[in-house]
Amino acid sequence: MSRVMLNPQRLFDRLWQSRHPLRRRRSRWRQAANWLLLLVLLGIIGGYNYLTDSERVRAMARDYLSNLLGAQVHIGSASLSLTEGLRLDRVSVMVPGLRRSWWCSARGCGCRKI
């Protein structure tokens, strides 16, 4: 095995190290903690996307209002966000026993925690 001698021309050549020679190596515990933190943050982002899915929110709001009022409820669109709260658009409540098919309707309504 040949031995490489350092001389002024080859002083800054990278012979075998893939990292900076003065940088401290991260411990395995710190690498595992970084991966765990990344997975937790990705889980939070995925959970937020699942909880604020418009189709899921609309179905939950429709079922809740139907059970609460005892009537058929139609919701055009629904959105849920941290800043705006719950917003329902084009809501109509229909009672089957009435002469007119719809009981009331609203262009939009919102529910926000202050």
Buried (B, 14 or more C-beta within 10 A) or exposed (E): EEEEEEEEEEEEEEEEEEEEEEEEEEEEEEEEEEEEEEEEEEEEEEEEEEEBBEEEBBEEBBEEBBEEEEBBBBBEBBBBEEEEEBBBBEBBBBBEEEEEEEBEEEEEEEEEEE
